Amino acid sequence: MADGVVPDRKTMDLARIERAVREILIAVGEDPDRDGLRKTPGRVARMYAELFSGLHADPGRYLETTFDEDHHEMVVLRDIPFSSMCEHHLMPFEGRAHIAYIPGGRIVGLSKLARLVDVFARRPQVQERMTSQVADLLADRVHVKGCAVVIEASHSCMTCRGVLKHGAVMVTSAVRGEMRTCDITRKEALTLLHRR
């Protein structure tokens, strides 16, 4: 997979997922044996193995390799695209994550930040938790002086059903360290994260 999170088909019970999807099709009044649906349970099982591959991945592994660098100014990576599944309705939400951090003597490869987002996104998830998980892991594992994570996403559980509010975007943030305690630093980070 392009994002580096590999489905763990050994851990996931694909046959059980297939049986469950077949039952759902019957429950909604469909014929799971008709041509268009015959292979759907298998396709859905493989899709779930991919969409939930973050359940069986350690996001911390992407922060094991850091680089000793005498850089103590803000580092910002914006517009990291992601897709996730809302745990309340098992419907997708997708958007962009933005990360800023102030190194505490060590820097992280930029691709590792994107992979970190992917691992947390590839789980049954809520956006608020995902935002905090990325910030907490970065703060704890890399010992940054401060970090901020902002996630913007559109939720299909709100656009395709229920209130049907197309175009609504949810924004969440998590700040740690100096970005929480210093107003000027937090303002700088949030300005850089939201700049277009």
Secondary structure as UniProt FT lines:
FT   TURN            2..3
FT   TURN            9..11
FT   HELIX           14..27
FT   TURN            28..29
FT   TURN            32..33
FT   TURN            35..39
FT   HELIX           40..51
FT   HELIX           53..56
FT   HELIX           59..63
FT   STRAND          66..68
FT   STRAND          75..86
FT   TURN            87..90
FT   STRAND          91..102
FT   STRAND          106..108
FT   HELIX           110..121
FT   STRAND          124..125
FT   HELIX           127..142
FT   STRAND          146..155
FT   HELIX           156..159
FT   TURN            162..163
FT   TURN            166..167
FT   STRAND          170..177
FT   HELIX           178..181
FT   HELIX           183..194
//
